Amino acid sequence: MAKYASEAIRTVALVGHGGSGKTTLAEALLAKAGAISAPGSVERGSTVCDFDPLEKANGHSINSALVNFGWRAIHVHLIDTPGYPDYAGQAISALAAVETAAIVINAQTGIELNTTRMARWAKERGLCRMIIVNKIDAEEIDLPGLLENIRETFGRECLPINLPAHGRKDIVDCFFSPEGDSDFSSVKEAHAALVDQVVEVDEELMAIYLDKGEVSPEQLHAPFEKALREGHLIPVCFTSAKNGAGVAELLDLLEKLAPNPAEGNPPPFLKGEISNAVEFHADPDPKKHVLAHVFKTIIDPYVGKVSVFRVHQGLLTRDSQVFVGEARRPFKVGHVFYLQGKEYVETDSLVPGDLGAVAKIDEIDFDSVLHDSHDEDHIRLRPLEFPTPMHGLAVETRKKGDEQRLFEVLHKLEMEDPCFRVERHPATNETVIQGLGDTHLRGKIEKMAQQYKLEVATKPPKIPYRETVTRKAEGHCRHKKQTGGAGQFGEVFLRVEPLPRGTGYEFSDDVKGGVIPNVFIPAVEKGVRQALDVGIIAGYPVHDIRVSVYDGKSHPVDSKEIAFVTAGRKAVIDAFTKAGPILLEPIVNVEIQTPDSYIGDLTSDLSGKRGQVTGTQPRAAGTVAITGHAPLSELSDYQSRLRSMTGGHGSYSIEFSHYAPVPGQVQAALVAQHKAPKEED
């Protein structure tokens, strides 16, 4: 049995931009808590969390990593997440497992590209948030200016709960014992601001505060947790993971003020069918039915498939009988583990709030819900919002005969990463991998080579253009073929019309009087889909279209499925070409972080690539964030262009926004390049 209750558990995800020191901070916390004898080093590749060979080689996190440790009366489950935008899928998925998102900011570089994105995702998920300003021992930093920038960016509810002191070698408390001097600002003023902010969520306590002028920290605990839940307070604390300043104080804050599973916002479970699902609140009570959510999958070369989950309700023990989603047959839990970096530590049971893992259960996938009663069959967690993978590479094996292995390996990589996708494009005979950036995809290729000993060749894939129509039109095909004996006959009349952008495809059977027998309607749709899937004018899939079959003819002897497949395909091609066909291209949001001296060059370059700058915002001293949008097709070589323009000091990320019509000259060129497949009679 566990040696602690759910009330003692704290679950925290360290999130933020790459290089902010999250992994080093995790090492410092583990060492201070006595879980390891001494902190490891990212530079030496000796940390608990960065254990993957690729992480050691690159000097930064690629995967999220779990550790746990005890501190006084609490047990902490900590998730160290990668900070670079290319690995956002690993960081975002961790948000489904914790009560608290600790946003780590590098005191030298300030608020960076992924700082704001992770803070936004944590807020949208309803997590309690805190901000950790790390590396306060660095030279030439402006902590008062950074604190003000934090408040301007994330809101006035961001208030310091401690402050640096003695030349940034120590930390002074601003909440429990507001005595002493700090390197900047006033400790007493910071304390008063915190109390003012907290009592605003409790009218009774506010009355006492206004009457007596002070309240005790014990009286503030419940309203403090409420302020965290409502986002009315985001505490800011200061640390140096390198020299240990603020590390013990951070652990004390987790013990005294971070929410336990019953104090955080309840996880957003839904119960029922998708169309009529209602909110379901898991109760962190070990006596109730088991309810757990899988937020991470690992394909371990030695252990096999490992499913990592958060227990939200009930007591999960070794030998439990557990269902996966709506499966009718349970599986037996043979072994239950904690994860400590790369180590699997076996345990007898997990209580609500625990993060644990089971191995070698193929039926469990990312986002699965585990439970021990059919009462929970239709319960699922509200899906996380992941960025759309927009960077692509076409891959093929270097060695003939490895094609099947390629698909098996890509499937394993896809299971591990919610932002990595694999697509097969029949029209071009390409296997395309898609991710969040060039670094993301190159990392997968390296992993294929190192872990799976599979070498692949790559090339740029086709941009994922789409085809659609702009007006209604009708099409017709009478397919008649006589080759001796029974022939083929099918006649189809249909119409096409545009649908709102993003709707996809709809098929409608409007045939009256049985002129096309019901048995052949699926064949008509099959033919329609064949044409739409491979494209009609330029070889790209057709979207946002409704196809309605309204008339036709059949023959009692010669009509058969193949005849109506052919008639449906040719009829929709006929209608499509009359319906004002256009090509759509993906438009992406772009965020560029750069020294401010390059603003002019970068904005001019973006505008010259059919892009539009929508804003600029100061970041750390001397840097600025440029936001805008541009066609994905214009950004295929943007990494090298940005490196050239900024001397290697710029970084960027893209995020899918929408599809928009391509300019006429671009469409004409793409249509001219397309070689339509020859239709058979």
C-alpha positions in Angstrom: 0.0 0.0 0.0 1.0 3.6 -0.6 2.7 5.3 2.4 0.8 8.5 1.9 -2.7 9.7 1.3 -4.0 11.7 -1.7 -4.1 14.8 0.5 -0.3 14.6 0.6 0.2 14.5 -3.2 1.4 17.4 -5.3 1.5 17.0 -9.1 3.5 19.6 -10.9 4.6 20.0 -14.6 7.7 22.2 -15.2 6.9 24.0 -18.5 8.4 26.9 -20.4 10.8 27.7 -23.2 13.9 25.6 -23.9 17.0 26.7 -22.0 15.1 28.0 -19.0 16.7 25.4 -16.8 13.7 23.0 -16.1 15.8 19.8 -16.1 18.5 21.4 -13.9 15.8 22.6 -11.6 14.3 19.1 -11.4 17.8 17.8 -10.5 18.1 20.4 -7.7 14.7 19.5 -6.3 15.5 15.8 -6.3 18.9 16.4 -4.6 17.4 18.7 -2.0 14.7 16.2 -1.2 17.3 13.5 -0.9 16.0 11.4 -3.8 19.5 11.5 -5.4 22.8 12.0 -3.7 23.9 15.0 -5.9 22.4 16.9 -8.9 23.5 15.7 -12.3 24.5 18.0 -15.2 22.8 18.5 -18.6 26.2 19.3 -20.1 27.6 16.0 -18.9 24.5 14.0 -19.8 24.1 12.8 -16.2 20.6 14.1 -15.3 17.7 11.8 -14.2 15.3 13.3 -16.7 17.4 13.6 -19.9 18.3 9.9 -20.2 17.6 9.4 -23.9 20.8 9.1 -26.0 19.5 11.8 -28.3 18.8 14.1 -25.4 22.3 13.6 -24.1 23.8 14.3 -27.5 21.7 17.4 -28.2 21.9 18.9 -24.6 18.2 19.5 -24.2 15.0 17.6 -23.4 13.1 15.9 -26.2 10.6 13.9 -24.2 8.7 14.5 -21.0 10.1 12.7 -18.0 8.5 11.7 -14.7 10.2 11.7 -11.2 8.8 11.6 -7.7 10.1 12.3 -4.3 9.1 13.0 -0.7 9.5 16.3 1.1 8.5 16.5 4.7 4.8 15.6 4.8 4.1 15.6 1.0 4.9 13.4 -2.0 5.6 15.2 -5.2 5.1 13.9 -8.7 7.1 16.1 -11.1 7.0 16.1 -14.9 10.0 17.7 -16.6 8.8 18.8 -20.1 10.8 19.8 -23.2 10.8 23.5 -23.9 11.4 23.9 -27.6 8.2 24.4 -29.7 9.0 21.3 -31.9 8.4 19.1 -28.9 5.2 20.8 -27.7 3.2 17.6 -27.9 5.2 16.1 -25.1 4.7 19.2 -22.9 1.0 19.7 -23.6 0.1 16.1 -22.9 1.7 16.5 -19.4 -1.0 19.1 -18.6 -3.6 16.4 -18.4 -1.8 14.8 -15.5 -1.2 17.6 -13.0 -2.9 20.2 -10.8 -0.1 22.8 -11.1 1.7 24.1 -14.1 5.0 25.7 -13.0 6.1 28.1 -15.8 9.9 28.4 -15.7 11.4 31.6 -17.1 15.1 32.2 -17.8 16.1 35.3 -15.9 18.6 36.1 -18.7 16.4 35.8 -21.7 13.0 36.6 -20.1 9.7 35.7 -21.6 10.2 33.7 -24.8 8.2 32.1 -27.6 7.2 28.9 -25.8 6.7 30.7 -22.4 3.6 32.4 -23.5 2.3 29.4 -25.4 2.6 27.0 -22.5 1.1 29.6 -20.1 -1.9 29.9 -22.5 -2.4 26.2 -22.8 -2.2 25.8 -19.0 -4.8 28.5 -18.5 -7.1 27.0 -21.1 -6.8 23.7 -19.3 -7.9 25.3 -16.0 -4.7 24.5 -14.1 -3.4 26.3 -11.1 -0.3 28.2 -12.3 2.9 29.5 -10.7 5.9 31.2 -12.3 9.5 30.3 -11.4 12.1 32.8 -12.4 15.3 30.7 -12.7 19.0 31.5 -13.2 18.8 34.5 -10.9 22.6 34.1 -10.3 23.3 35.1 -13.9 25.2 38.3 -14.8 23.6 41.4 -16.3 20.0 40.6 -15.6 17.1 43.0 -14.7 14.9 41.2 -12.3 12.6 44.2 -11.5 12.1 44.8 -15.2 11.4 41.1 -15.8 8.9 41.0 -13.0 7.1 44.0 -14.5 7.2 42.3 -17.9 5.7 39.2 -16.5 2.8 41.2 -15.0 2.3 43.0 -18.3 2.3 39.8 -20.3 0.4 37.4 -18.0 -1.7 39.8 -15.9 -1.5 41.9 -12.7 -2.5 38.7 -10.8 1.2 37.7 -11.1 2.6 38.6 -7.7 6.0 37.7 -6.1 5.6 35.3 -3.2 9.3 35.6 -2.4 12.2 37.9 -3.6 15.9 37.6 -4.1 18.2 38.8 -1.3 21.9 39.2 -0.4 22.9 39.8 -4.0 20.7 37.0 -5.3 22.4 34.4 -3.2 19.3 33.9 -1.0 15.5 34.2 -1.1 13.3 36.1 1.4 9.7 35.0 2.0 7.0 37.5 1.3 4.0 35.4 2.5 4.5 33.5 5.7 7.3 35.5 7.4 7.5 38.9 5.6 10.6 40.1 7.4 13.9 41.2 6.1 15.2 43.1 3.1 15.3 42.0 -0.6 17.5 43.0 -3.5 14.6 45.0 -4.9 11.1 46.0 -4.0 9.7 45.9 -0.5 9.0 42.6 1.3 6.1 44.1 3.3 4.6 45.7 0.2 4.8 42.4 -1.6 3.1 40.7 1.4 0.3 43.2 1.5 -0.3 42.8 -2.3 -0.5 39.0 -1.9 -3.0 39.3 1.0 -5.1 41.9 -0.8 -5.3 39.6 -3.8 -6.2 36.5 -1.9 -8.9 38.0 0.4 -10.7 39.3 -2.7 -12.1 35.8 -3.3 -13.5 35.4 0.3 -15.9 38.1 1.4 -15.9 37.0 5.1 -12.1 37.0 5.3 -12.0 40.4 3.5 -14.3 41.8 6.2 -12.0 40.5 8.9 -9.0 41.9 7.0 -10.5 45.3 6.6 -11.5 45.4 10.3 -8.2 44.1 11.8 -5.7 44.9 9.1 -4.1 41.5 9.1 -5.0 37.8 8.8 -2.9 34.7 9.6 -1.4 32.4 6.9 -3.6 29.6 8.3 -6.7 31.7 7.6 -5.4 32.4 4.1 -4.9 28.8 3.0 -8.4 28.0 1.7 -8.9 31.3 -0.1 -5.3 31.0 -1.5 -6.2 27.7 -3.1 -9.4 29.2 -4.5 -7.5 32.1 -5.9 -5.1 29.6 -7.6 -8.1 27.6 -9.0 -9.8 30.7 -10.4 -6.6 32.2 -11.8 -7.0 35.2 -9.5 -3.4 34.7 -8.3 -0.3 33.4 -10.0 2.6 33.4 -7.5 6.0 34.3 -8.8 9.1 32.8 -7.1 12.8 33.1 -7.7 15.4 30.3 -7.9 18.9 29.4 -9.1 18.9 25.7 -9.8 22.7 26.0 -10.3 23.6 27.4 -6.8 20.5 26.2 -5.0 19.1 29.6 -4.1 15.3 29.3 -3.6 15.2 25.5 -4.1 14.2 24.7 -0.5 11.8 27.6 -0.5 10.2 26.2 -3.6 9.7 22.8 -2.0 8.1 24.6 1.0 5.7 26.4 -1.3 4.7 23.1 -2.9 4.1 21.7 0.6 2.2 24.6 2.1 0.4 26.2 -0.9 0.3 23.9 -4.0 -3.0 22.2 -4.4 -3.5 18.5 -3.7 -5.9 16.4 -5.9 -8.9 17.6 -4.0 -8.0 21.3 -4.1 -7.2 21.8 -7.8 -9.8 22.3 -10.5 -11.5 18.9 -11.3 -10.2 17.2 -14.4 -12.7 17.8 -17.4 -14.2 14.4 -17.7 -17.2 13.9 -19.9 -19.8 11.1 -19.6 -22.1 9.8 -22.3 -22.1 9.8 -26.1 -20.4 12.6 -27.9 -23.6 14.3 -28.9 -25.1 14.4 -25.4 -22.1 14.2 -23.1 -22.3 15.8 -19.7 -19.6 16.8 -17.3 -18.4 14.1 -14.9 -16.4 15.0 -11.8 -13.9 12.3 -10.6 -13.7 12.1 -6.9 -10.2 11.6 -5.5 -11.5 8.9 -3.1 -9.6 5.6 -3.0 -12.8 3.8 -2.0 -14.6 4.5 -5.3 -14.3 2.8 -8.7 -11.0 3.2 -10.4 -10.7 5.9 -13.0 -7.4 6.7 -14.6 -6.3 8.6 -17.8 -3.4 7.7 -20.0 -1.4 10.8 -20.9 1.8 9.3 -22.3 3.0 6.2 -24.2 6.5 4.9 -24.3 7.9 2.3 -26.6 10.8 1.0 -24.5 13.2 -1.2 -26.4 13.6 -3.5 -23.4 10.2 -3.3 -21.6 7.9 -2.9 -24.6 4.9 -0.7 -24.7 4.5 1.3 -21.5 1.3 3.3 -20.7 1.7 6.1 -18.3 -1.4 7.4 -16.5 -2.8 9.6 -13.8 -5.1 7.9 -11.2 -8.1 10.3 -10.7 -10.3 8.0 -8.6 -10.1 4.7 -6.7 -7.2 2.5 -5.7 -5.3 0.8 -8.5 -3.5 -2.3 -7.1 -1.4 -5.1 -8.5 -3.8 -7.9 -9.8 -6.6 -5.4 -10.4 -9.0 -6.2 -13.3 -9.2 -3.1 -15.4 -11.1 -2.2 -18.6 -9.8 0.1 -21.3 -12.5 2.5 -22.5 -15.6 0.6 -23.6 -13.9 -2.8 -24.0 -16.0 -5.7 -22.7 -13.1 -7.7 -21.4 -10.7 -6.5 -18.7 -7.0 -7.0 -18.5 -5.2 -8.0 -15.3 -2.7 -5.6 -13.9 0.4 -7.7 -13.4 2.8 -5.0 -12.2 2.3 -1.3 -11.3 5.2 1.1 -11.6 6.3 4.6 -10.7 8.7 6.2 -13.1 11.9 7.7 -11.9 13.5 9.0 -15.1 14.3 5.8 -17.0 13.9 3.5 -14.0 10.7 1.5 -13.4 10.0 1.3 -9.7 7.5 -1.4 -8.8 4.8 -0.6 -6.2 1.8 -2.4 -4.7 -0.8 0.3 -5.3 -1.6 3.8 -6.6 -3.9 6.2 -4.9 -5.9 9.2 -6.5 -3.3 11.7 -7.6 -0.5 9.2 -8.3 1.2 9.0 -11.6 2.1 5.4 -12.6 2.5 3.0 -15.4 1.7 -0.5 -16.7 3.6 -2.4 -19.4 2.9 -4.7 -22.3 -0.9 -4.0 -22.6 -1.3 -3.4 -26.4 -5.0 -2.4 -26.0 -4.0 0.8 -24.1 -3.4 3.9 -26.3 -2.7 7.6 -25.6 -5.8 9.3 -24.1 -7.4 6.0 -23.1 -9.5 5.9 -19.9 -8.9 3.0 -17.5 -11.6 1.8 -15.1 -12.8 -1.2 -13.2 -16.5 -0.9 -13.7 -18.8 -0.8 -16.7 -20.5 2.2 -15.0 -17.5 4.2 -16.4 -17.7 2.8 -20.0 -18.6 6.1 -21.6 -16.3 8.4 -19.6 -13.5 10.2 -21.4 -11.3 13.2 -20.7 -11.9 16.3 -22.7 -9.3 16.2 -25.4 -6.2 18.4 -25.2 -5.8 21.0 -27.9 -2.6 20.1 -29.8 -1.0 22.2 -32.5 -1.5 20.8 -36.0 1.6 19.2 -37.5 2.4 21.3 -40.6 6.1 20.4 -41.4 6.4 17.4 -43.6 9.0 15.1 -45.1 8.5 12.3 -47.6 10.5 9.2 -46.4 11.5 6.0 -48.1 13.8 3.2 -47.0 17.4 3.2 -48.3 17.4 -0.6 -48.3 15.1 -2.5 -50.5 12.8 -4.9 -48.5 12.6 -2.6 -45.4 9.3 -1.1 -46.4 7.2 -3.2 -43.9 9.7 -2.4 -41.1 9.3 1.3 -42.0 5.6 1.3 -41.4 6.0 -0.7 -38.1 8.6 1.8 -36.8 6.7 4.8 -37.9 3.6 3.4 -36.1 5.6 3.1 -32.9 6.8 6.7 -33.2 3.3 7.8 -33.8 2.0 6.1 -30.7 4.6 8.0 -28.6 4.0 11.5 -29.9 0.5 13.1 -30.3 2.0 15.7 -32.7 3.7 13.3 -35.0 1.6 11.9 -37.9 2.2 9.4 -40.7 0.3 9.6 -44.0 0.3 7.6 -47.1 -0.4 9.5 -50.3 -1.6 7.1 -52.9 -1.6 9.7 -55.7 2.1 10.4 -55.3 3.1 7.0 -53.8 4.7 8.9 -50.9 4.9 8.1 -47.2 4.9 11.5 -45.5 5.8 12.2 -41.9 4.4 15.4 -40.3 5.6 17.2 -37.2 5.9 20.6 -35.6 9.2 21.6 -37.2 12.3 20.5 -39.0 14.1 19.7 -35.7 11.1 17.5 -34.6 11.2 15.4 -37.8 15.0 15.2 -37.9 14.9 13.9 -34.4 12.5 11.1 -35.4 14.8 10.2 -38.3 17.8 10.0 -35.9 15.8 7.8 -33.6 14.9 5.5 -36.4 18.6 5.1 -37.3 19.9 4.8 -33.7 17.2 2.8 -31.9 15.7 0.8 -34.7 18.7 0.6 -37.1 16.5 1.8 -40.0 18.0 4.2 -42.5 15.7 6.4 -44.6 16.0 8.9 -47.4 14.0 12.1 -47.2 12.7 14.7 -49.6 10.3 17.6 -49.3 6.7 16.5 -49.7 4.0 18.1 -51.7 2.4 21.1 -49.8 -1.1 19.9 -48.6 -3.2 22.0 -50.9 -6.9 21.3 -51.2 -9.4 21.6 -54.0 -12.9 22.9 -53.6 -15.8 24.5 -55.6 -17.2 28.0 -55.5 -20.7 27.5 -56.9 -23.4 24.8 -57.6 -23.1 22.7 -60.7 -24.6 19.5 -62.1 -22.8 16.5 -63.7 -23.8 13.4 -65.5 -22.4 10.2 -66.7 -23.9 7.3 -68.6 -21.6 4.3 -68.4 -22.3 1.6 -70.9 -19.9 -1.2 -71.8 -20.6 -4.3 -73.8 -17.8 -6.9 -74.2 -19.9 -10.0 -75.0 -22.2 -11.6 -72.6 -23.4 -9.4 -69.7 -22.3 -5.8 -70.0 -22.0 -2.9 -67.7 -24.6 -0.1 -67.4 -25.1 2.7 -64.9 -26.3 6.3 -65.3 -25.9 9.0 -62.6 -27.0 12.6 -62.4 -25.6 14.5 -59.4 -25.0 18.1 -58.3 -22.1 19.6 -56.2 -22.2 22.7 -54.1 -19.7 24.4 -51.8 -19.8 24.0 -48.0 -18.4 26.3 -45.3 -14.6 26.2 -45.0 -13.5 23.3 -42.7 -16.7 21.3 -43.1 -15.2 18.5 -45.2 -17.4 16.3 -47.4 -21.0 15.4 -47.4 -22.9 12.9 -49.6 -26.6 13.0 -50.0 -28.9 10.4 -51.6 -31.8 12.4 -53.2 -32.9 9.7 -55.6 -36.7 9.3 -56.0 -38.7 6.3 -57.2 -35.8 3.8 -57.1 -34.4 4.8 -60.5 -31.0 3.9 -59.0 -31.6 0.9 -56.7 -30.6 1.4 -53.1 -28.1 -1.4 -53.4 -26.0 0.7 -55.9 -26.0 4.0 -54.0 -22.9 3.0 -52.0 -21.2 2.2 -55.3 -22.0 5.7 -56.6 -20.5 7.2 -53.4 -17.5 5.0 -53.7 -16.8 6.4 -57.2 -17.4 9.9 -56.0 -14.9 9.4 -53.2 -12.3 7.9 -55.5 -12.4 11.1 -57.6 -12.4 13.5 -54.6 -9.6 11.7 -52.7 -7.1 12.0 -55.5 -8.2 15.4 -56.7 -9.7 16.6 -60.0 -7.9 19.7 -61.4 -4.5 19.5 -59.7 -4.2 16.2 -57.9 -5.1 17.4 -54.3 -7.9 16.1 -52.1 -11.3 17.8 -52.4 -12.8 19.3 -49.3 -15.8 21.5 -48.3 -18.2 20.0 -50.8 -21.6 18.4 -50.8 -22.4 15.9 -53.5 -26.1 15.0 -54.0 -27.2 12.2 -56.3 -30.7 13.0 -57.6 -31.4 10.9 -60.7 -30.1 8.1 -62.9 -31.0 4.8 -64.6 -30.2 1.2 -64.2 -30.6 -2.0 -66.3 -32.1 -5.2 -64.8 -29.2 -7.4 -66.2 -26.2 -5.2 -67.0 -26.2 -2.9 -63.9 -23.6 -3.9 -61.4 -21.4 -2.2 -58.8 -18.5 -1.5 -61.0 -20.7 0.3 -63.5 -22.1 2.7 -60.8 -18.6 3.2 -59.3 -17.4 4.4 -62.7 -20.5 6.5 -63.4 -20.3 8.2 -60.0 -16.6 9.0 -60.5 -17.1 10.5 -63.9 -20.3 12.4 -63.0 -18.6 14.2 -60.1 -15.6 15.1 -62.3 -18.0 16.5 -64.8 -19.8 18.6 -62.1 -16.7 19.7 -60.4 -15.1 21.2 -63.5 -18.3 23.3 -64.0 -18.5 24.5 -60.4 -15.7 27.1 -60.4 -13.0 24.9 -58.9 -10.3 26.6 -56.9 -7.2 25.5 -54.9 -6.9 26.2 -51.2 -3.5 26.5 -49.5 -2.7 26.2 -45.7 -2.1 29.5 -44.0 0.0 29.4 -40.7 0.4 31.7 -37.8 4.1 32.7 -37.5 5.9 33.9 -34.3 9.5 35.0 -34.6 11.7 35.9 -31.7 14.7 38.0 -32.7 17.1 40.7 -31.6 15.2 44.0 -32.2 17.9 45.2 -34.7 16.5 42.7 -37.3 12.9 43.8 -37.2 13.0 45.6 -40.5 14.6 42.8 -42.5 12.3 40.2 -41.1 9.1 42.0 -41.6 10.1 42.9 -45.2 11.0 39.3 -45.9 7.7 38.0 -44.5 5.7 40.6 -46.5 7.7 39.6 -49.6 6.5 36.0 -49.2 2.8 36.8 -49.3 2.8 37.1 -45.5 1.3 39.7 -43.2 2.8 41.1 -40.0 0.1 41.4 -37.3 2.1 42.8 -34.4 5.4 43.1 -32.5 5.9 42.8 -28.8 9.0 43.5 -26.7 10.4 40.5 -24.8 13.6 40.4 -22.8 16.0 43.3 -23.2 16.9 43.8 -26.8 14.6 41.2 -28.2 11.2 41.3 -29.8 8.5 38.9 -30.9 7.0 39.4 -34.4 3.7 37.8 -35.1 2.0 37.3 -38.4 0.7 34.8 -40.9 1.9 33.4 -44.2 1.3 30.6 -46.7 3.0 27.4 -45.6 4.4 27.0 -49.2 6.4 30.2 -48.7 8.1 28.9 -45.5 9.7 25.7 -46.7 13.3 27.2 -46.3 12.5 29.7 -43.6 14.8 28.2 -41.0 17.9 28.9 -43.2 16.6 32.3 -44.3 16.1 33.3 -40.6 19.5 32.0 -39.6 21.0 34.0 -42.5 19.2 37.3 -41.6 19.8 37.1 -37.9 23.2 35.5 -37.7 21.7 32.5 -36.0 20.1 34.5 -33.2 16.5 34.2 -34.3 13.9 31.4 -33.7 10.4 30.9 -34.9 7.4 28.6 -34.7 4.4 28.1 -36.9 0.9 26.9 -36.1 -1.9 26.1 -38.5 -4.5 28.8 -38.9 -6.8 28.2 -41.9 -7.1 27.4 -45.6 -7.4 30.2 -48.1 -7.7 30.4 -51.9 -4.3 30.5 -53.7 -3.6 33.4 -56.1 -4.7 32.8 -59.7 -1.1 32.5 -61.1 -0.2 30.0 -58.5 -3.3 27.9 -59.2 -2.5 28.0 -63.0 1.0 26.8 -62.4 -0.1 23.9 -60.1 -2.9 22.8 -62.5 -0.4 22.9 -65.4 2.0 20.7 -63.5 -0.7 18.1 -62.8 -0.9 15.0 -65.0 -4.4 13.7 -64.6 -4.7 9.8 -64.7 -6.2 8.5 -67.9 -9.8 7.5 -67.5 -10.9 4.2 -68.9 -14.1 3.9 -70.8 
